[in-house]
Amino acid sequence: MEAPFPAPGRTITVKNFLPGSGTEVIELCRPSDSRLEHVDFECLFSSLSLRLLLRVFASLLLERRVIFTADKLSTLSQCCHAVVALLYPFTWQHTYIPVLPPSMLDIVCTPTPFIVGLLSSSLPRLKELPIEEVLVVDLGNSRFLRQLDDEDSILPHKLQAALEHVLDKRRELASDKGDLPNDSSSLSTVVSEAFVRFFVEMVGHYSVFMGGAEREDESVSSPSSPSPSSSAPSSFQREAFRKAVTSKSLRRFLEVFMETQMFTGFIQEREMRRQGLRGLFEVRAQEYLDSLPGSEQRGVNKFLKGLGNKMKFLSKK
């Protein structure tokens, strides 16, 4: 029995002849959000409290150095993979080693951002190394072994509270969708939608400031992070994009976040693929823009007027 691998969101029909039973027809549907394939968010949530998870998430948005430790290789790999998936629609641009061999432990001394997983047996050696400004996360005991002490104040308070509220009710939301509350795929969809909604609230208006008559002289790329397309001036209106947000706390966060390589890559990819990029984030962002009055779509000054209110769950099966 052979069939082509379906594209994201597509369904294929497989016919299988069974002697004595006739032809069996099986329909296989691949999730439209293919990022969730092979991602186990439940392992991450069972290893870290919600408050600590959001602090880790905030640290990664600022492209800090993060080390995860656990007793099992499976826990390390699953949790590292899941936490990177939470960053969608952004992509981690730096060193990513879910399971670091003990012989390569010196890598954690690098001054550049990284996500690294270490077995707990390597902790004694880790403590001897000259590492600074690193967040060390103990997955086995749901605690931080080392931190910068500002992790809880990185994200805008109202957005963080709204995200935490939705994630705290993830099982209830999964059940409301008609699935079993303990079904891993349903829970993963709920978690993914919550974080996508968070980013829609934060940067969902980016498309309004792509191109247009007014162009800034500065490129999205910073001089310290050149890329193949950095030689061409960006058409993204950075300052107008940031000032369109009415929340002062979010504007302050964006001022820092917009300097990361994650944000740079996000904008560059969309400049190169203006018509061909229609992932889950673009769909949700367009739905959000379409829900606004026409004047707000044009000016965007009131784009995030309801910032921080309880998130409306947008999941569609």
N, C-alpha and C positions, 0 to 999 in steps of 0.2 A: 504494500500500500504506500504510494508515494504521492506527494502534492507539493506545489511550490510554497515557499515560506511567505505568508501574507504580509502585505505592507501594514504599517501601523493604522489601526482603525478599520481594517478590511476583514471580511469574513470569507473563508473558503469552505467548500463542501467536499467532503471526502466520502466516497462510496466504497464499501468493503463487502465482498461477497462471502457469506458464511454458509458452508454446506449444511443443508437441513434447515436453515433459518432464513435463507434468502439474502437480499441485499440490505446491508445496514448503512444508513446515511448519518454522517457525523458532521456537524458544523463547528468550525473552529474560528473564534474571533480573537484577533490580536489587539490588545489595548491601544487606543489612539495615543495615549501617553506612554510611549515605549520606554521612557526613562524608568518606569516602575518595575520593569521586568528584572527579576533577580535582585530586587532591593527589599530588605527586611527591616522596615522601620520599627517593628515591634521589639526586635532585639535591642535597638538603641534606646527605646523608651523603658524597657525593663532593666537596662543597665544604668540609666541616669534619671534623676528626678527631673521634672519638667523645668523647674527653675534653673538647674545647672545646665540642662540642654540648651536653653535659650541664651545662657551666658557663653557657651561654646559657640553657638551660632553667631552671636554678635561679634565674638573675637575673630571668627573666620571672615566675616564681612569686612573687617579692617585688615585682613590678610596678615594676621599674626602667626606666630609659631605655636603649634599645638601638638602635644604628645599624648597619645592614648596608651594606657597600660591595661593589661588583662592577663588572666591565667591561661586562657585558651586562644589558640590561633583563630578559631572560627568566630569568636566574639570580636576580636580585633578587626578582622577583615569585614565582617558584616556591619559593624558599627561605623568604621571608617567609610565604607561604601555608602552607607545610609546618610551620614552627615554631609558628604559631598553632594548627594542627590538633593538635599534640602536647599542648596544654593541656586538651583534652577530658577530663573533662566540664565543665571550667571555660571561661569565655568571656572573652577579653580585653576589658576595659571602657574602655580609654583610646584615645588617638590611634593610628591604624593607617594608615600610608601606605606601601605596598610600594615605590612609586617616587616619590620626592619631586622635583618640578621644581626646577632650580637657583634659579629666581626666588623660591622659597618656603623657602630654606635657613634663614632666621632662625627657623623653627619649632623647630629643634633646641635653641634657647636657652630654651625653656619649662621651668619647674620641675616640670611634671607628667609622669607616665609616658607613654612612647610607644614604638612600633616603627616605625622609618623605614628605608627603603631609599634609598641614594644611589649614583649612578654614581661610579666612581673619579675621574672628571675633576673632581668637586666637592670632592675631599679638600683641595687647597690652600686653598680658601676656608673649609672646615670648621675647619682648624687656626687660622684667624684669629679664630674666634668664641669668645666667653666661655662655654664650656660646662663644666659640672662634674658629677661623678658620673655619667658616661655610659660605657656599654660600647660600644666601636666594634669591629665584627667585619669583618675582611677576608676575604670569601668566596673571592676569587681565590687567596689564598696561605695559607689556613687558619691564621689567626693573629689575635690581638687587637692592635689599634693603640692601644687605651686601655682600661683596666680599673680595677676597684676593689681588686683583689688578694685578695678574700675569696670569690671565686666558687666555689672548690673546696671550701669549708667550709660552704656554705649547707645543702645537703641532708644528712639523716641518713646517716652513712657506710655502714652496712650496706645500706640501701635503695638508695643510689647504686651500690654495688658490685654488687648483684644485678641492677639495671637494666642496668648496663654489661655484665655478663656475658651477659645475654640478647641485647642488641643486637649484641654482638660476634659472636654465632653466628646472626645473623638469616638469612643465606643457607642455612646448614645446616638451620635450623628450617623455612624455606620449602620446602626440598627434602624434608624428612621428611613434609611435608603432601601430598606427591605431585605438587607443581607443579615447574615448572622453576625452578632457583635464581635465575635472572636475570629471572624474570617480575616486572614492576613491581607488578602488583596483588597478587601473593602476598607480595612483600616489604613492601608497604604494610600489609597485614593483620598481618603479624608485628610490625612496628614499632608499629602502633596497639595491638595486644593487649598488648605489653610495657608501654607507658605507661599503658594502662587498668589493668593489674595493679598497677602502681606506685601509682596513686591508690586502688585498692581496698585495698591494704595500709595506706594512709595515712588515708583518710577513709571507707572502705567501711562503717563502722559508724554513719554519721550517722543512718540511718533509725531506729535504736533510740532516739535522743534527740530525735525529732521529736514534739512534742505530749506527751501523757501528763498525769498529775495534777500533777506538779511542774513549775512554770513559773518561769522567771527573770524578773525585772523588766526586765532590760536587753534591748534590741532587738539583733538581729544587725547592723543598720545602725549605722554610726558616725555621730556628729553631723556630721562633715565630708563625708559622702557620702549625702545624703538621697535617697530614692527614693519612687515613688508609694505604696509599701506601708509606708514607714518610720513612718507615724503609728500603725500598729497594732502592739502589742507582739508580739514573736516568741515562738513556743512552743518554739523550739529551745533545748535545755539545753546551752549553750555549755561551761560549766566541767566538767560531768559528761562531756561528749563528749571533752574534752581529757584529763581525768584517767583516762579509761578505757584510755588507751594506757599500756602498761607501760614502753616504751622512753623513757628520759629525753631522749635526743637528739631523738626524734620529738616529744615533748611540747614541747620548746623551740622546735622548728621550727613546730609548730602554733600556738604562742602568737603568733608573728609572722604566719604565713600567714592565720590567722583574722581578722586585721585588714584584709586586702586587700579590695578591691571585688569581686574574682573570687569569693572565698569567700562574701561577702555575697550576691552575685547567685545563686550556686549554691543557697544555703539558701532564699532568697526564692522562687526559681522552684519549688522542691520543696514549699514551704509552700502555694503557690497551686495546684499541680497534683499533689496527693497521690496521686490514683488514676490520673491519665492519663499519667504520665511513665514510659515503659518503654524507655529507650534501652539501648545496649550496656553502659554503665556500671552501670545499675540491674540488668541481667541478671547481670553478673559479680559485683556486690556481693551480690546475693541468693544466688547459688550459693555464695559464700564464707561467708555467714552460715549457710546451710543445712548446710554441712560441719562446723560447730562443734557440740560437745556442747550440749545444752539449757541447762545451767547457765551456759555461757559466753555464749549468746545473750541470756540474761536480764540477767546482770551485766555482761558485756563487759569485766570487769577483766583477763581473759586473752585478749582478742580478738586482740592482735598478739603472742602468745607466741612465735611462730616468726618474728618480724620479722627481715628481713635474710637469711633462708636463701635458697638458690637458688630463684628464681621457677619455679613450675610453669606451663608454657605452657598457657593455657586456650583457645587458639583453636579455634573450631568453624566449619567451612565451611558 
